[in-house]
Amino acid sequence: MIVDIHNHILPGLDDGPENWEETILLAKQAVDSGINHVIATPHHKHIHKHHFYENDHSMILTMAESVNQLLKEHEIPLNVYPGIEFHLHENIRNDIENNLEHFLTLNKTGKYLLMELPCSYYPTQTEEVLYELQKKGFVPILAHPERNKILRKNPSKIYDMVQRGILVQITAGSITGTHGRRLKNFSLHLLDHELVHFVASDAHHYTRRKFELINSYEYIENNYSSNYRKYLEANAIHALKGTDFKINNPKFIEKRWQYFFLYNHPLNQVSSQKV
């Protein structure tokens, strides 16, 4: 059972597939790679290339049901579950207090909530917002922190968040190198320090930002251990079911060594020499 907890397979809701045909192609790609369960997580309260995406939970539930029916008709063995990628926007505290129903958890279990930060800055209210969500009973999962330039310079912030119960999801393409050496370096350092709880595809399209989850798992198994891969695969199943799992103890990051996260990781140097 392979579960991908973060992708944009639902058509017409954000910067993922534009139509049903593209969704079918993306679903086939997922199945061909070995994935059989995906949690669809369209953007919410997110601005991308002058487009503002605001997808309420009822719309997502309806679309996920429609996609499942479509895949069944085309005999594509992929199960799609509802979720959301909630952007940490400036008015999010108002949503927490007055619109809590907007916070659609992964597979509607009421537990795991996928949150994303802006890429170019680190909101000053980040820690407070995540803590407020925890007080409401959610377990926040921080999506692709390797893309945030402030966190790349201050990885100890990620360590501190994990110590407070925040979970971390790295994008598969960041591990394989599809998204560039800089993100790969940082992601590998996070893996070294046991600061990764999930790997997910963040797939958007069948020709770009594809389903690379299995490739990343194979990379982790070959360069770390099969146990690390099994741990990450099992965690995704727990996220789907809304059940608890054991969190590995992260390795402390001394602030004076933080800058090493910006330098080439030994594994990345080896891979570049092979090319």
Beta strands, then each sheet from edge to edge (+ up, - down):
strand 1: 3-7
strand 2: 37-40
strand 3: 43-44
strand 4: 46-48
strand 5: 51-53
strand 6: 79-82
strand 7: 85-87
strand 8: 112-116
strand 9: 139-143
strand 10: 167-171
strand 11: 198-200
sheet 1: 1+ 2+ 6+
sheet 2: 3+ 7+ 8+ 9+ 10+ 11+
sheet 3: 4+ 5-
end
